[in-house]
Amino acid sequence: MSSTIFFLFLLTLTITYAFDAGFLELKSTRVLKDTTHYSITICALCRVTIDYLRSLSNIDTSYLERKFNETNGQCQSNIVKDIVSFLQANQQSGINPWQYITTIRIIASSNTKTDLKEMFKSESHFDSERFVGGSQLLLKRYQASIDSIQNADNYDQARKTFGEMLHTLQDFYSHSNYIELNLTSPNDVLGQRIFEKTEYAPTEMRTCISCTGSACQTQDNLDENILKKKILTTGYFIPKGLSLILGKKPIGKCSHGGTFDGSSTDEPIGGINKDKLDSVHGHLHYQAANMAYQGTVKILQEFRNQIGDDAFALFLTLKKNLNSLVISIDISCSRTNYVDLAKNISLNIVNQYEQLEFAPHNYILIIFTDTIAEVVVNSLNPNDLINAIENLIPCQQQNTTNGELYYHSLIEGLKQCEYGSIIYTFTDSSARDAYLKHQARALIRSKHVVIYSFMGEQMKKRSLLLLSSRIQQDLIDPLNGNDLASISGGLTYPITIEDRSVIAEFILRRLEWTRLQSIFMYKAKSTSGIFYIDSSINELHLDISSMGEINNINQIELRKPDNTIYLLTQNFIRTKHLYMWKIIQPSVGIWRLTTLNLSNIFNHDVQIQGKTSLICTSSLQKEIDLNVDSNGYTQLTTEPLIDSDLLILTTCENVQPVTVQISLIDQIGNILTNYTPYQSDQLGILTRIRVPNKSFRIQTILSLSNNEKVQRIEKQLISPTIFSIELIDQPYIVSEGETIQMNYTIRSTSKEKVTLRLQIYDILKLMGSDGIEQELTFINETSGTNTITLQEYNQEKFTTDLVIFAVKSRTCCSKACVLGLLLGLTIGIIIAAAVAIPLGLIKRPTPPFVRGETSSTPNWVGTYQIDSSCDTSTCCCFTNQILLTTTSSSLLQLNGTLSGRCVGSSNVVSYAVTMPTNFALGFTWYGQTLRVILSQDSSYLTLVDNTVGYCSGTALRTSYSKSQINNINLSLMIFMILIIIERII
């Protein structure tokens, strides 16, 4: 195993050498536009969708046939919207219209991401005559897509892998001489077998002659023997400036050509790529695009034949079985009746979902305790889930103050569920495994999952007991409402036996998700905000929930557009922690909601949704800079880097706006920034944004010609980061014993020099037991590569799996520094982060649980940054920093400051104690009994107020004593490989 680092300054350039990835910003003087990977894929998917619909005996597709018009690999008019409108009109025929646009965009975006993830992999683009490697990769991904459906019933993964496969297939026609050979139908090898040596030019054979400028488009620069014998070749691509590392192209070989191709100035000069109209062979761009379109349709038809019509309809989400229903139950308990309550509510959930027109595709049950988290059932039959729930035996063990494996169970469900699924979790204890919170968030972001967490009434009491000296290894999360449910756009609240009927109504209302659009969301103790109701909304749903009890709804005021007050004493149902209102035919115009302090301790969640057929969605996009003439973009599935420049793609159905305003809204409902889009066409509305340094949601406000305003907001909360890792040319289908390369770029928003320790190992031991370790010092960013040889592992190959890349901090306990991300573009991290990627790999064994390293010897000395979990409006809290020093070998000095409601005490804390030999110390300060607990890895402090438990907090270490290293441990898992990055100050 070897490990080398070199700096690649070109990695800062987002180079793409293929059909443009996506949308092209057209200048007004430009009549023709380039065909892109995105447009080819979308158009081909529309074609096979119409073909599938035509095969249904009860549907007449003549209208869509008339509307469909493909030219040069581009679909003309608004065919996507036409298909959606057609699907909506044919719902009674068992057709699902609600996720089609999202689905085809997932496939198309997976295609375009390949230019970023596999930028320098010749096989991914059929460059440098890699006919064997390219056709092998294409075939592997094609088979992995089939395996995902037939072996794992994982359609979400199949869509992503299939999209990646399409990129390689489409590049074949743009990067080879297939068009120049005047071949008129798609190649029969792609997706069927691997190219044989006799089918392409040997290494010693000259393939091109030189050409320069416009001559490359007016005279053929292919060698005459290549043309006569109709021998295939592709251009060599060597990024400018890297020829010393990668070498030069062989003598006599064609170049790819273009601004960034360093080989294009070596004899023979020029190139043969047809990526754009102004490429060296741009005169053949449309012919290549049309052939790529035909090849895409062909392989989609073959895919349909191989998996069958039912599976193909699910692949395109055309059937009414949409997502997954996941239920996760903590079967250990402090009180038996909580598990019984969880079973009762769960059975109610399944029974209601089973009767839905849009029922789930599969049903998943996960159980967990403080030692296990396992999938009990994953079935297409709801009765299997019902039987499994009924057979659960509660209280096989009592839960402890250490908490349960909540996030392990969540990750198991997230890995196996479909896109857009709903997860219901039940627990009567806190999470002992919050170090996995970032991984769970990665998957939530990737799959757009919404989580509803039902907590036992004991949770509020038990959270105060968690901060005891028994806690050593794991970071405990009290799940107090600031968890992933809120981040995903769901809710968290306690329940009792008396709440069953209200919870049933809550679930019933959420079952109408296909027509519910989020309008306004925030989480705060008090706020006031306006929102717009348009005439398409026939029901307005207002939900207010809190971990604390809501006793006085007189502190909630809702004003209608005529400024009169809507009486909140009507049309509502409630529990102690949840109020729900349903307003039929709400007035069109501006409404205002004002909430005062509903709880002295906990924030409250406000969600306002409307039942409507006017649907808008927005997503972050990463721009792919090609050159001065064209731009592309692809979906960002990670958390964004603070101050980075990104795009927002907004699509709206059944509406033609006059103007559009895109806003970034913080978690408490305030507008951070307003933006005006710069481009709109049939693919959507594009807006350029600068990422703020606060968490935000994306809000869209449309102004219509009748002066109405349409307001929609995305449920998921986006958390920008200060560090990022970008993996380039990452292997996605590997074999045991294979040698692979990991290429990465690490970026920091800090302008100062930082030193990181990079450590790579995997829990399956495919890389051996030692792994890789190295230190990196840089300003702003650095890039490097590692070579890894995988050991033999006795499992089947090429079963697609969703594998977690986790970037985790052993030194991070603050809620603000735990993030979850998805690899694809940039893996953003503040201190802890996670990534989830699709990987065609060996069959997944049950992964062992990963924990941070611990020590039996405490290291108290250092500086610790206080987080914001202690509320200064109701508590006396430590603020800013705590400094722990040694005044002698036997004494530990604690210095800090207090802020908030500190009655009768000094704001400056200075206290000396005998140096502790364990991980806890206690002292009294002006009548307050305080307990300080050091984590087992000495990375953070837990500050416990024994008098008022909810006034406790945490502090993250920012420095160690001089004899030690200040580190931030970031771990990155690859099937599952762990990369640990330690920051050294």
N, C-alpha and C positions, 0 to 999 in steps of 0.2 A: 504494500500500500504506500503510495507517495502523496505528498502534499506540496504544492507550489503556489506562490502568489505572484501575480504580475498585475500592473495597473493598465486598464484598457480605457484610454480616454475616449475612444469612440463609443463606448457603452453609454456615454451621456447623450449620444445622438440616437433618437428613436428611428433607426433606419428601417425601411421596408423595401424589399425588392421583389414585389409580386404585384398582381392586380392590386390597385388601391384597396385598402382594408374596408373602407366604408364610404360614407357620404362625402361628396365633393362639393366644396363651396364654389359655386360657379360665378365667374365674373360676368358682368352684363354683356360684354363683347364676345363672349364665348358661346357659339351656337351649339356645338357638339359637346357631349360630356363623356368622360371615361366610364367604362363599365367596371364595377368593383366586385370584390369577393362578396360583399354584403348583398349587393343587388342581384348577383347571379344566384346566390343561395335562396334569397327571399322569393325570387321569381320562379325558380325550380320547385320550391316547396308549394307555391300557389298552384303550379301546374299539376303536381301529383295530388294535391288536395282536391282539385276539381275532378281529376280522374277517379279518385276514391268515391267522391260523392255521386258521380255518375253511375258507379257500379251498384249503388243502393237502389232497389227496385221502386221505392216510393218517393224518389226525389227527382225532379226535373232540373237539370243543370244548364239548360239552353241559354238562360240569362247570363250565367257566368262565362259560358263559351263565347258569347257575343262580346263580353267586356274584356276577356283576356286577349292581350296583344303583346307578344314578346318580340323585341327587335334588339339585335346585338347583345343578347344576354340580359337585357333590361325589360322589365314589365312596364308597359305604358299605363297611363291613367291611374286610378286609385284602386287597383285590383284587390289589395289587402283589405281595405275597408269594404269593398263590394262583397268579398267573401264573408266577412264578419256580419254584415247586414243580412246576407243570405242565410247564414247559420242561425241568426236570431229569429228569422222568419220561419225556420224549419225545426224549431226546438221540439215540437210535438212528434217529430220523426226520430227522436232519440239522439239528436245532435246537440253538442255542447258548443256554445259560442263564446264562452267567457274567458278562456285562457289561450285561445288560438294565437293572438298577436304576441303574447308573452312567449309562447312556445317557439314560434318560428324565429323570434329574436334571440332566444337562448341559443338555438342551433347556429344562427348566422353570427352571433357574437363569439361563440366558441371557435368558429372559423377565423374570424379576424384577429382573435387573441393570439393565434399561432405566430403571427408576425412579431409579437412582442416576446412570447415565452420561448420561441425556438428560432430566434433571429438568425443565428449563425449555424443552424443545423442544415446542412446541404440536403439531407434526405427529406426533410420536411417540405422542401421547395423544388425538388428534382433538379438542384443545381449541381454543377461540376460533374456531370455524367454519372450521378449516383442513381442509376436505374434500378439496381438490385436493392439498395437501401431504401429508396423511395417507394418502390412497389411493395417491399416487405413491410415497411411502416404502414402504408395504406391498408394492406391486407390484414395486418394485426389489429388496427383500429376498427376496421370493418367487422372483423370477427368478435372483437371485444364488445362492440355495440350489440351484436346479436346475443352474446353471452350474458350481457347485462340484463337483457329482457328475458331470455329463455331460462337462464340458470339462477338469476338473482332477482328477477321481477323488479328491476331498478330502471325505470324509464327515464328518470331525471339524468342519471349517469349516461345512459345510452345516447340521449340527445347531445350531451356535451362531447362525448367521444366521437360521435358521428360528424359533428360540426368540424372538429379538428381534422378528421379524415378528409372531409371535403376540401379543405385548404390545399392539401397536397395534391389531390386529384386535379383541382382547377389550375394550380401552378404548372402542372405538366404541360398543358397546352400553351401557356404563356412563355415558359422558359425553354421548351424544346423546339426542335425544328419540325414538329408534327404538321403545322400549318404550311410551312414552306415546302413540304413534300407533297402538297396538294391532296392530302388524305381527307376524305369528306364525311367520315362518320367517326364517332367516339372510339377510342382505343379499347380493344377487347381484353387486354391484360389487366388493366387497373381494377383492383378489387377482386380479381379472380385467381391470379397466380403471380409469381415473381418473374421479372424479365430474365430471359436467357442471354448468354453472352453473344450469341449470334444475331441478336435483335438490336444491338447498339454498337456504336463505333468503339473499336479497341483503343487502348491507351496510346499506342504508337501511331494511330491514323490521324492525319491532318483532317480537320473538319471545317476550317474557315480560312478566308483570305481577308486582308485588311480593307477597311472602308472608313471614311471619315465624314462627319457632318451629314448633310442631306443625301449624300451619295449612298448611305446605308439604307435609305428608303426608296431609292430609285434603281439600284442595281443589286443583284444577289451577291452576298458576301459568303455564301456557303461554298465549300469546295465542290468541284464538279463531280467527283466520285461519290460524295455523299448524296448528291441530287440524283445521279444516274441509278445508283444501287438502292436508293430510298432507305438509307441507314439513319437511325435515330442518333441525335446528339443533344446535349444541353449546354448552355453557357456556364463558364466558371465564374464564380463570384468570390472575390477576396476583398474584404473591406479595406478601404484605402488606409494605409499606415500600418497594416498588420501583415504585410507580405514577409517580413523578417521572421515572424512567428509561425505563420501558416504556410509559407512558401509561395512560389510563383506557380502559375498554371503551366501545364505541360506544353511543349513547343507545338505550334500549329493548331491549338485548340481554340474554340470560340470562347468569347467572353460573354458574361451576362450583359454588361454595358450599363452606362448611367453614371451619375455624378459620384456616387459612393463606391463604385466598383474599381478597386485599384488595379485589377487585371486588364481593364479595357484599354490601357495605354501600352500594354506589352503586345508585341507582334504575335498573332494578327490583331491589329487595332480594330476597335468597334465593339459590336455586340449583337445579340439576336433577341433580346427580351421584347415582349409585346405588352408590357404591363399597362402602358398608358398610350394615348394618342401621340404624345411627343417622345415616346421611347425610341430607341435606335431602330427598332422594327415596328414603330407605331402605326405604320400604314396597314399592318396586319392585326392591329389590336382588336377590332370588332370581330374579325374572323376567329381569332383565338377565344374571345369572350363568348361568341356563339357556340363554339365547340365545347367550351367549358360548361356552358349551360346545358347543352345536350348530354354531356357526360354526367352531369349532376342529376339530371332527370333519369338517365339510364340506371345509375347506381341506386337511386331512390326506388325505382320500380323493382329492381332486383332485390333490394332490402325488403320491400313489401311482400314479394313472392316468398321470400325465405322465412319471414316471421309470421306471415298470415295477416288477413285483413283486420281481425279484431285487435291484434297487437299493434298493427300499423296505425289504426285509429287512435289507440291509446298513446302511441308515440307522438302523434300530432295533437293530442288532447281533443279529439273530435267526438269522443264518447262521453257519456254523462258521468262515468266513474272517473273522478278527477284526481283527488289528492289522497293523503293517508290520514286516518284517525289514530292518534297515538295517545295511550293512557299510561302514565307512570305512577305507581303506587308504592309508598313507603309502608312495608308490612310489619316493621317493628313499631312499637308504639309506647306511649306513656299511659294511654287510656285505650282499652279495647274498642270502645264504641267509635273512636275516630276511624279506624280501619273499616269497621262496619259501615260507617257513614260514607267513606270513600268508595266502597264497593257499591253501595246503594246509588250514589250519584253517578258513578261510572256506568252502571247498568242502564240508568236513565239516559245517559249520553248516547250509548250505543243504540238503544232502541229508537231514539229520535233520529239519529243519523241514518239508521237502516231504512227509514221510511222516506228519506229525502229523494227528490227527483234527481239531484246531483249527489248521489251517495259516494262515499269514499271508495277508492280503488282497493286499498288493503287496510287491515285492522291489526294494530300492534299493541301488545301489552308488555310492560317492563315492570319488574319488581326490584326493590332495593332495600338494603339495610345499611348498617355501618361497616359491613364486610363484603357484601356482594351487590352486584347490579347486573341483571341478566334479562334477556328477552325471553318471555314465556311463550308468546305466540306471535306470529306474523303471517296472517292468512287473508285470502280473498273472501272468506266466508265470515260474516259478522257473528254467526252462532259460535264459531270457535273462540272468539273473543269473549262472548257472553259466558260460555262454559268455563273458560279460564278464570274469569273474574269471580264467578260463583264458587269455584273450587279453592280460591285463595284462603289460606289459614292465617288469620291475623295473630299478631303478638307472639310469633315464634321466638322472639327475643325482645327485651325491653331496649328502647333507644337510650343512648347515653348522652352526657353533656358534650361528648366529642362530635356529635352530629352524624349525619348519614351520607352515603355516597350519592347525593342528589345529582351532581353534574355528570358523574359516570352514567347514570341512567338516562339523563337528558341526551348525552352524546350518542349513546346506543340508539335511541329513537331517532335522532337527527340523521344519523348515517343511513338509516334504512327507510326513511320516509320520502315521499315524493315532494316535488316543488309546491310551495303554497299550502303546506299542510298545517293542521292545528294540533297542538300538543297540550293535553291536560295533565298537570302534575298534582299529586296529593302527598303532603308530608306533615308530620307533627313535630318535626325537629329541624334544626338548621343543617347546613351543608358543611361537611368536614373536608370536602375536596374542591374548594373554590379555586385552587391552582389550575383547575381545568375549565374555569369559567370562560377564559379567552378562546379555548378550543370550541366550546359550545357556541360562542358568539360568532365564530368563523362560519360554522355551519348554518346558523340562523340567517346570517347575511347572505350566504350562498343560496340557500333554498327558500328564502323569503317566508320563513315559518313564523307563526304567531303562537305564543305560549300563554296559557291561562294557569296560574298557580293558585291552588286552593290550600290554605294553611289551617292547621288545627288551632283552636283557641289557646292552647298551651304555648304556642309559638312566642307570643309576646313575653310570657314569663320565662320561658326557656332561653330566650336570647340573652337574658341577663346573667344566666348561669354558665354560658359558654366560655366566658373569659376567665377560666380557672387555671390553676397550675397544672392540671392534668393534660392540658393541651400542649403538645410538644412538636409534632411533625407537621401538621397540616394547617393551612390557613382556613379558619372557620368563617363562614358567611352566614349571618343571621337571617338572610332572606327576608329582610324587613320591608320589602316593597321597592327597593332600589336595585332590583335584580333584572334578569334577562327578560322577564315577562313584560315589564314596562318598556324596556329597550326595543323589544320586538313589536310593540304596539298592542300587547295584551294587557292583562290585569293581574294583580296579586291581592288577595284579601283573605281573612280568616272566615271560616264557616262553622256552623253548629248544626245539630240535628234539626232545629227549628227552621233552618234556612233552605231546606230541600226544595220546597215548592218555588221559592224565588229563584234559586239556582237553575231549576228546570226551565223557568221562563227566560232567564238570562241566556241559557244555552239555545233555547228555541229561537230567540231573536238573532243570535249569532249564526244560526244555520242559514240565514238568508244572505250570507256573505257575497253571493254572486251579484246582488243588487245593492249592497251597502257600500257607500263611498264615504271615507273619512273626510270631515270638513274642518274640524278644529280639535286640537289635542294639546294638553299641557299637564304638568305635574308641579304643584306648588301648594303652599299653605293659604295663599290668597292671591287673587289676581282679577283683572278685568280686561275683557277683550271683545272685539266685534267679529262677526262672521256673516257671510252672505248666503242667503237661501235663494235658489233659482226655481223656476216654475216646473222643472223636471222632477223635483223632490216631492213625493206624495206622503212620505212619513219622515219625521225627524226623531231620531233617538238620542236622548241625553242620558249618559251614565256617569255617575260620580261615585268613586270608591276610595277607600283608605284602609290602611292597617289599623288605624285608630277608629274609635266609634264616632259616627256622625249622628249627633243628637238634635241639632237645631237647624232645620232647613230654612229658617227665616234669614239665615246669613247668606242664602243663595238668592240672587235676583236675576231674572230673565226678562229682558225687555224686547218687545216686538218692534217691527219697523215703524209703527205709528207712535212709538215711545211709551205705549201702555205696558203695564206689567203682566206677564203671563203667570197665572196662579199656579205655583208649583205644588200646591196641596191637592191637585187633581191629576188623574192619569199617571199615577206612580205606584210602584211596588218597591219594597225595601227589605233590607236586613240591617243589622247594626253597622255594617261596613259598606253597604252598597245601596244606592238609590238609582232607580231607572224610571225615566219618563218616555212616553211615546206620544208625539204630537202629530195628529192626522191633518193633512193638507195645511202645512204651515204657511204663513203669509210670506210672499216674495219680498225680499229687501234685506236691510241691514238689521241684524239682531245683536244684542249685547248681553253677555253673561258676566256677572260679578259674583265672586265667592270670597268671603272673609274667612277668618280662622275657624275651620271646621274641626281641627284637632290641634291641641297644644304641642303634640309630640311629632305626629306624622304628617307628611304631605298628603294631598289627595290627588287622585288621577281624574281628569275630566276628558271624556271622549264624546264628541258630537258626530253623528253619522246620519246620512240621508239615504233613503231608499230611492234609487234613481237608475235610469238607463243611460245617463250621461256620465261616461267613465273617463277619467284621466289618470295616467300613471307617469311618474318621473323617475329617472335613474341617473346616477353619476356615470360619466363617460370619460375615458382617457383618450386624449388626442394623439394620433400617430402622425408625427411630422415626417412628411416624405420629401418634399422640396418646395420651392416657392410657388409652384403651380397647383398643387393639390393637397388636400388634407383628408385624413380618415379618422375614425374613432372606433372605440370598442368599449364595452361595458366594464366599469371598474367594480370589482367584487371584493375589494379590500377596503379598510378604512383609509381615508385620504390623508396625505401629508399636509400639515398646517402650512398656509401661504402658497400652496401649489395652485396652478391654474388648471382647471378642469372644465368639462362641459356637462350640462344637464340636458338629457333628451326627454322631452315631454310628448306624449301622444294622447290625444283625446278622441273619443268615439262619439258620433252622432251630434257633432256641433261644429260650427264654422265661426270662430272668434274674430272680432275686429282687432282687438289688441290683447296682448298676453303680458302678465307680470309674474315673474318667478321670484320668490322670496325664500330666504333662509331663516327659519324660526327656531329659537332656542327652546329648551325643555320646559321653560315656564311660560311659553307662549309669546315672547317678545320677538319682534322683527330685528334680525341682525343686519341684513342687507337686502335691498331690492335690486332686481336686474331686469333688463329688457332683452328679449331674444334677438339674435342677429340673423336667424335663418329659419324658414318654415317651408316644408314641402310635404309630399305624401308619406315620407318616412317619419316625420315628426317635427317638433320644434326644438331648435338648438339654442342654448344660452351659455355664454362664457361666464364662469364664476372664479373668484379667488376664495380658497378654502379658509374659513375663520379659525380661531383658536378655541372655539367652544363647540360643544355638541349641538347638532341641528337636525331639523327635519326640512323637507322640501315642500313648499307650498306653491300652488298654482292658482292664479286668479285670471279668469277670462272675462273680457268685456264683449257683450254681444250687441248686435245691431239694434235690438229693442231696448237697450240701456240696462239690461239685466247683467249681473255679475255672477259668475260661476266660481265657487271656491272649492278646492280639493287639497288634501295634504297627505303625504306619504306617512304610513304608520311607523316605519322603522326609524330609530334614532341613529344618526351617523356621528361617530366620535373621531374627530381628526387627531393626528398623532405627530410626535416630534422626531421620530426615527422611522426609517423604512428599510426594508430589505427587498430587493428585486432579484428573483431567480430567473436566469436566462438559459435557454436550451436545456431545460430540465428533462430528464428521461421520464416518460410517462408509461411506457411498456418495457419492462425489463425481465431478464431471465436470471435465475440463480447462476452464480459463477461469472456473470458479466462484469466487465469493467466500464464504469460510467464516469461522467464528468459532472460536477456541480459548478456552475458559473453564477456568480452573485454580484450584486452591487448594493452596498450599504450606504444610506444617506442620512444626514442629520440636518435639522433646521438650525442648529447652533452654529454660530460663526467661529467658535473656538475649537482648538484642537481637542479631540477625544481619542482615548485609547480603549479598544475593545479586545476582549479575549474570545476567540471563536473556537468552540469545541463541538465536534460532530461525532455522534455515535447512534446506534439504533438498538431498540429494545428486542428485536428479533435476532440480534447478533449476526446479521448477514454481513456486516463489515468487520467482524471479529470483536474482541472484547476491549481493545485499546482505544479505537476511534482516532480522531484527529484533533489536535489542539494547536492554536497559534494566536499571536497577538497582532492587532492591526491598529495603527495610529494614523489619523487622517483629519482633514478639515473638510467639512461639507459632505464628501463622499469618497468611497474607495471601491475598487472592483477586484475580484480575484477568481481563482478556479481551484478545485480540488478533484483529484482522481481517486475513485473508490472502486475497489474490487469486491463484489458480493460473493459470499461463500455459498456452498451448496445447501439447499434447504428442501427437504422431501415433501413437496406439495405440488399440486397441479399448477400449470402456468396459464397466464392470459385470461384469468377471470377478472373482469373489471371490478374495481373496488373504489370506494371513496375513502381516501386515506388522509389522515390529519397531519398537517405540518403545524406543529405547535411552537410558538415562541413564547416562553414562559419565564417569569422572573421569580427566583427564590427570595429576592429581596423586596418584593412588592406586595404590600397588603392593602394599600389604599384603594378604595373603590375606583378612584379616578384613573388609576394606572393599569387597570386590567382591561384589555381590549381583545376583540376577536376579529379575525380577518380571513380573507380567502385569496390564495395565490392565483395569479393570472396576470396581474399587472404589477402592482406594488404591494408588498406586505408591510403595511404601516404599523408601527409600534410606538407607544410612549415608553413604557418599560417592559410591559408584558404584552404579548400578542399571539395570535394563532393563525394558521393557514389551513385551508382544506383544498386539496386538489384531486382531480380525477386521475387514476393511475391504473393501467392495465397491468396486473401483477399476479403473483401466486395467489391461491385461495387464501382467504383471510382466516388465520387462527384466532381464537379468542385472545385479544391483546391483554397482557398483564397491566395492572394499574401502575402509573408512573407517579413517583413522588419525588419531592426535592431532597437533596442531601442534608443530613442532620449531623449534629455533633453532641457529644456528652459533656463538653466543656463550654460554658457560656463566655461570650466576648461582649462585655457591656460597653466598653469605651468607644465613643464615637458621637457623631452628630446625626440627629433624626428629624426629618421634616414631618410636621403634624398634618394630618389630612383634615377634611371638612366634615367628618361624620358626627362630631359633637356640635350641637346646635347652640350657638352663643346667645340666641334670643331667649332660651329657656334654661340654659345651663352655665355653669362656671367651667370653662374649658381651657386646657393648654392650647396655646396658639403659636404660630410660626415654627420655632425649633426647640428641641430639647438637647442640651449638651451634657454628656456624661464623660467625666474626666477622673483621673486618679490623682489624689493629693498625696498619697503615699501607697505603698504596696498593699495596705490593708483597708484603705478607705476609697469609696466611690462617691464622687461629688455630682449631684444632679442640679442643673440650672435650667430654668425656663420661665416663661411668662404666662399669666392667666388673663382671660378676657371673657366678657359676658356678664352674667348675673352672679357676681362674686361678692356676696354680702359679708362685710366684716373681715375680709382677708386681704393680705398684701398681694398685689398683682405680680410681684417678683418672687419666684420660688428658688430658694437656694438651700439645699439639704444634703447632708453628708451621712452616709450609712456605711456599715462594715461591708467590704467587698463581698457580694453574694457568691456562693459556690454553686447555686442552682439557677434556674431560669425565672425566678420571681422575687420581688421585694415589695415591702409594704411600708407606708408611713402615714402620719396624720398631719394635715396642714390646715390650721385654723378651723378645726372641727370636722374637716372633710377627711374621711378614711379612704386613702388611695392605694391602689395596687398596680404595680408595673410588672408586666410579663414580657420576657424576651423570647422571641421565636427560637425554635430549636436550631435553626441555621444562623441565628444572631443577626437576622436581616431586618427585623422590625420589632417595634414595641406595641403592646396592647395596654392602654391606660384605662383602668377600671375604677369608676367611682362607686364604691361599695354602698354609698348612701342612696344615690339616684342612678340606677343602672343604666338608664338610657342616655346618660350624660357621659358615657364612656367614649373612647376614640382610639385611633391607631396612629403610629408614626413610622415612616419609612426611613431606613438608614441612608444617609447621603455620604458619610465618610467613616473610615475606620481609623484606628491608631496607626502611627507611622510605620509600625512593623508589619502592617498587613496591607492588603490590596483593597481599595474601594471597588466593589464590583456590582454590576448588574448582570445577573445570569439570565440570558435569553436562550430558550431551547427551541430548536426547530426539528420536527419529526419528519422523517421520510420513511415510509412503509415499515416501521416507523423510525425514521432517522432523527436523532435529536441533535440540534445545533445549539450550543450554549454560547452566548456572547456576554462577556463580562466587561463592564465599563471600568476602566482604571483611571483614577484621578491622581 
